[in-house]
Amino acid sequence: MKIYVAQNSGFCFGVKRALRKTFEAVKQKNRKIFTYGPLIHNDQVINKLKESGVNSVETIDDAKDSTLIIRSHGIPLDIYDKAKLNNIEIIDATCPFVRRVQEIAKEYYNNGYKIVIVGNPKHPEVIGINGWCDNTAYIIEEYNQINKIDTTQKMCVVAQTTITLEKWNSIVNELSKKVKELREFNTICLATKDRQEACAEIAKKVDLMIVIGGYHSSNTQKLFEISKNYCNNSIHIETADELPIELLDKCEKVGITAGASTPDWIINDVVKKIENKGGD
């Protein structure tokens, strides 16, 4: 059995940076440490953070007089001011790629453009970006939603950094037909794009495609969607314990990819389990 592990699997730059900042804060231990929402979408890593004394909060009020770590997804702009009023020390781990999207939204909103965000309206990154344009953005997840918005305004469109290029293209192509003045900023993270392309290439040539990552992870879910497009025998698991060994019985080629919140040790556990079954 041949095992293919996709390039760019596992922690992305933004997640590594957020974790590094968090554990540096733990070493200093000046105050209680919280994250604004779960730091990453991976239960195993979250449990390790809890063991180090780092818990998450959903509101600023729950983090008074403490250190608050802003996760890589970013936050609405007004949260920074609220933190100051509550004597909260901010450690900002917003991914630089996400910060660029936030700044574009703010700049063009201030210049009179209606902001359009292509992405999931419930995703924390999208909620955060919307907070940089006074929560006035149109948030579009599917191209048919364009019919429900006022396209007579001048618009600036940005992307949630983890969406697929196909989704971006389908929505922007439709917008460009209807909006006279449209500024387009494809803000999909290059690492996300590379990860998705590598996933597709491997899925095309294997008998079984394994996608590893948290079930609440947006980028992992998108990898699973891509895998299913090219390999009917695709599965999404969070840990090696969830891998159905019987699926390997008739497989000669197995592919593996992992979301941006998946640590290397979980990927290695899955590889070892396959190797023990007869992989190489």
C-alpha positions in Angstrom: 0.0 0.0 0.0 1.3 3.5 -1.0 0.6 6.4 1.3 0.5 10.0 -0.1 0.5 12.9 2.4 -0.4 16.2 0.7 2.0 19.1 0.9 1.0 22.0 3.2 -1.0 19.6 5.4 -1.4 20.7 9.0 -0.8 23.9 10.9 -0.8 27.0 8.7 1.4 30.1 9.4 -1.4 31.9 11.2 -2.2 29.0 13.5 1.5 28.4 14.4 1.8 32.1 15.2 -1.3 32.2 17.4 -0.1 29.1 19.3 3.4 30.6 19.8 2.0 33.8 21.2 -0.3 31.9 23.5 2.4 29.7 25.0 4.8 32.7 25.3 2.0 34.3 27.4 1.7 31.2 29.5 5.4 31.3 30.4 5.1 34.8 31.7 1.9 34.1 33.8 1.4 37.7 34.7 -2.4 37.4 34.6 -5.2 34.9 33.8 -5.1 34.1 30.1 -8.2 33.7 27.9 -8.7 33.4 24.2 -11.5 35.3 22.4 -13.4 32.2 21.3 -11.6 28.8 20.8 -8.0 29.6 19.6 -8.3 27.0 16.8 -10.9 24.5 15.6 -9.3 21.4 17.0 -10.5 19.8 20.3 -7.2 18.0 21.0 -5.2 21.3 20.9 -7.9 23.1 22.9 -7.6 20.5 25.6 -3.8 21.0 25.8 -4.4 24.7 26.2 -6.9 24.1 29.0 -4.3 22.0 30.7 -1.9 25.0 30.5 -4.6 27.2 32.1 -5.8 28.9 29.0 -9.6 29.0 28.5 -11.8 30.7 26.0 -14.5 33.4 26.5 -17.2 34.6 24.2 -17.7 38.1 25.7 -15.3 40.8 26.8 -17.0 41.0 30.2 -15.8 37.5 31.0 -12.1 38.6 30.6 -11.9 41.6 32.8 -8.5 42.4 34.3 -6.9 39.5 32.3 -4.8 38.8 29.2 -6.9 38.2 26.1 -5.5 36.5 23.0 -7.1 37.4 19.7 -7.1 34.2 17.6 -6.0 34.2 14.0 -9.6 34.7 12.7 -9.5 38.3 14.1 -12.3 40.3 15.8 -14.6 43.2 15.1 -12.9 46.6 15.5 -15.0 47.8 18.4 -13.8 44.9 20.6 -10.4 46.6 21.0 -12.0 49.6 22.6 -14.2 47.5 24.8 -11.0 45.6 26.0 -9.4 48.9 27.1 -12.4 49.8 29.2 -12.2 46.4 30.9 -8.5 46.6 31.8 -7.7 43.8 29.4 -4.2 43.3 27.9 -4.6 42.3 24.3 -2.2 39.9 22.6 -3.2 40.2 19.0 -2.7 37.0 17.0 -4.9 38.0 14.1 -3.4 36.4 11.0 -1.7 39.0 8.8 -3.6 37.8 5.8 -6.9 38.3 7.7 -5.8 41.7 8.9 -5.3 42.8 5.3 -8.9 41.9 4.5 -10.1 43.8 7.5 -8.1 46.9 6.5 -9.4 46.7 2.9 -13.0 46.5 4.2 -12.4 49.5 6.5 -10.7 51.6 3.8 -13.3 51.1 1.1 -16.2 51.4 3.5 -14.8 54.8 4.7 -14.6 55.8 1.0 -18.3 55.1 0.4 -18.2 51.6 -1.0 -20.7 48.9 0.0 -18.6 46.0 1.3 -19.3 42.4 0.0 -17.8 39.5 1.8 -17.8 36.1 0.1 -17.9 33.6 2.9 -19.8 31.9 5.7 -21.8 34.5 7.7 -21.4 32.4 10.8 -17.6 32.1 10.6 -15.7 34.1 13.1 -13.4 35.5 10.5 -16.3 36.9 8.5 -18.0 38.3 11.6 -14.7 40.0 12.4 -14.3 41.5 8.9 -17.8 42.8 9.0 -17.0 44.5 12.2 -14.4 46.7 10.4 -17.2 48.2 8.2 -19.7 48.8 11.0 -21.4 45.5 10.4 -23.0 46.7 7.2 -21.5 44.3 4.7 -23.4 42.0 2.4 -22.3 38.5 3.2 -22.7 36.1 0.3 -22.2 32.4 0.5 -23.8 31.3 -2.8 -24.0 33.2 -6.1 -27.8 33.0 -6.2 -27.9 35.3 -3.1 -26.8 38.1 -5.4 -30.4 38.6 -6.6 -31.3 39.6 -3.0 -28.9 42.6 -2.7 -28.9 46.1 -4.1 -26.4 46.1 -6.9 -26.9 49.7 -7.9 -24.2 50.8 -5.3 -20.5 50.9 -5.9 -19.1 47.8 -4.2 -15.8 46.4 -2.9 -15.8 42.6 -2.7 -13.3 40.6 -0.5 -13.1 36.9 0.4 -13.0 34.9 3.6 -9.4 33.6 3.4 -10.4 29.9 3.5 -13.1 29.7 0.7 -12.4 27.8 -2.5 -11.3 29.6 -5.6 -14.3 28.1 -7.5 -16.8 29.8 -5.0 -15.0 33.1 -5.3 -15.0 33.0 -9.1 -18.6 32.0 -9.4 -19.8 34.8 -7.1 -17.5 37.6 -8.5 -18.3 36.7 -12.1 -22.0 37.1 -11.3 -21.4 40.4 -9.4 -19.4 41.8 -12.2 -22.4 41.5 -14.5 -24.6 43.5 -12.2 -22.4 46.1 -10.5 -21.2 49.0 -12.5 -18.4 50.0 -10.2 -16.9 46.9 -8.5 -13.5 46.7 -6.8 -12.4 43.0 -6.5 -9.8 41.8 -3.9 -9.2 38.0 -4.0 -8.1 37.7 -0.4 -8.0 33.9 -0.4 -4.9 32.9 1.5 -2.2 31.4 -0.8 -1.5 28.6 1.7 -5.2 27.7 1.6 -5.1 27.7 -2.2 -2.0 25.5 -2.3 -3.5 23.2 0.3 -6.7 22.8 -1.7 -4.8 22.2 -5.0 -2.5 19.6 -3.4 -5.6 17.8 -1.9 -7.2 17.7 -5.3 -4.1 16.3 -7.0 -3.8 13.4 -4.6 -7.5 12.7 -4.4 -7.4 12.1 -8.2 -5.0 9.2 -7.9 -5.9 7.3 -4.7 -8.4 4.6 -3.7 -9.1 6.2 -0.3 -8.7 9.9 0.7 -8.5 10.7 4.4 -9.1 14.3 5.5 -8.0 15.0 9.0 -9.2 18.0 11.0 -11.8 19.4 13.5 -15.4 18.9 12.6 -16.0 22.6 13.2 -13.0 23.7 11.0 -14.2 25.5 7.9 -11.0 24.9 5.9 -11.1 21.2 6.7 -14.7 20.9 5.6 -13.7 22.5 2.3 -10.9 20.0 1.9 -13.4 17.2 2.4 -15.7 18.7 -0.3 -12.7 18.9 -2.7 -11.7 15.3 -1.9 -15.2 14.0 -2.6 -15.2 15.7 -6.0 -12.2 13.6 -7.1 -12.4 10.5 -4.9 -15.8 8.9 -4.0 -14.1 7.0 -1.2 -13.3 10.0 1.0 -13.6 10.3 4.7 -13.3 13.1 7.3 -11.8 12.1 10.7 -10.5 14.1 13.7 -8.0 11.5 15.1 -6.4 8.2 14.3 -8.9 6.4 16.6 -11.7 7.3 14.2 -10.0 5.7 11.1 -12.0 2.6 10.0 -9.3 0.1 9.4 -11.6 -2.1 7.3 -11.6 0.6 4.6 -7.9 -0.1 4.0 -8.4 -3.7 3.0 -8.9 -3.2 -0.7 -6.8 -0.1 -1.1 -3.5 0.1 -2.9 -3.1 3.9 -2.7 -4.2 6.1 0.3 -4.1 9.8 0.3 -4.0 12.1 3.4 -4.5 15.8 3.8 -5.2 17.9 7.0 -6.7 21.2 7.9 -4.9 24.3 9.0 -5.7 23.5 12.7 -4.5 19.9 12.7 -1.2 19.3 14.6 1.6 17.2 13.1 1.3 14.6 15.8 -2.3 13.7 14.8 -1.3 13.4 11.2 1.6 11.1 12.2 -0.7 9.0 14.3 -2.9 8.4 11.3 0.1 7.5 9.1 1.4 5.1 11.7 -2.0 3.4 11.9 -2.1 2.9 8.2 1.5 1.7 8.1 0.8 -0.9 10.8 -2.0 -2.2 8.5 0.4 -2.6 5.7 1.2 0.8 4.2 4.7 2.0 3.2 
